[in-house]
Amino acid sequence: MEFKEVYCVNCKKVLGRYNVKYYHDDKIGELLNTAHSTHIRNGHQVNIRKFKKN
């Protein structure tokens, strides 16, 4: 299965892991603006990266 992780570089932790099959790029962008907005407002660097699980 293939996932996309939302990772905070400053906190060094994964904020969320979303299945590519159900969450497209637009939906992950919406989640960043709603669920993970506090990290962005605090000036943290948030990355989206691919994660593949066997």
Phi, psi and omega per residue, in radians:
M1 nan 2.594 -3.118
E2 -1.993 2.302 -3.115
F3 -2.177 2.843 2.939
K4 -2.074 2.249 -3.137
E5 -1.766 2.447 2.964
V6 -1.754 2.008 -2.996
Y7 -2.105 2.285 3.074
C8 -1.677 2.077 -3.098
V9 -1.229 -0.666 -3.102
N10 -1.197 -0.739 -3.133
C11 -1.471 -0.300 -3.090
K12 0.993 0.835 3.084
K13 -2.557 2.748 3.119
V14 -1.468 2.172 3.130
L15 -1.495 -0.488 3.119
G16 -2.962 2.707 3.107
R17 -2.282 2.118 -3.014
Y18 -2.156 2.331 -3.138
N19 -1.221 2.276 -3.103
V20 -1.139 -0.519 -3.121
K21 -1.117 -0.633 -3.071
Y22 -1.809 -0.494 -3.113
Y23 -2.006 1.894 3.093
H24 -1.480 3.066 -3.081
D25 -1.015 -0.676 3.141
D26 -1.128 -0.728 -3.133
K27 -1.182 -0.664 3.101
I28 -1.164 -0.627 3.068
G29 -1.098 -0.699 3.075
E30 -1.117 -0.713 3.121
L31 -1.119 -0.637 3.085
L32 -1.082 -0.709 -3.107
N33 -1.283 -0.412 -3.100
T34 -1.825 -1.091 -2.991
A35 -1.352 -0.574 -3.043
H36 -1.965 0.366 -3.068
S37 -1.219 -0.446 -3.127
T38 -1.134 -0.643 3.101
H39 -1.144 -0.720 -3.117
I40 -1.196 -0.721 3.128
R41 -1.122 -0.560 3.128
N42 -1.398 0.020 3.080
G43 1.533 0.239 3.127
H44 -1.339 2.628 3.100
Q45 -1.608 2.043 -3.103
V46 -1.935 2.226 3.140
N47 -2.009 2.636 3.005
I48 -1.964 2.165 -3.112
R49 -2.360 2.691 3.140
K50 -1.425 2.513 -3.136
F51 -2.403 2.195 -3.110
K52 -1.974 2.206 3.139
K53 -1.998 2.314 -3.115
N54 -1.321 nan nan
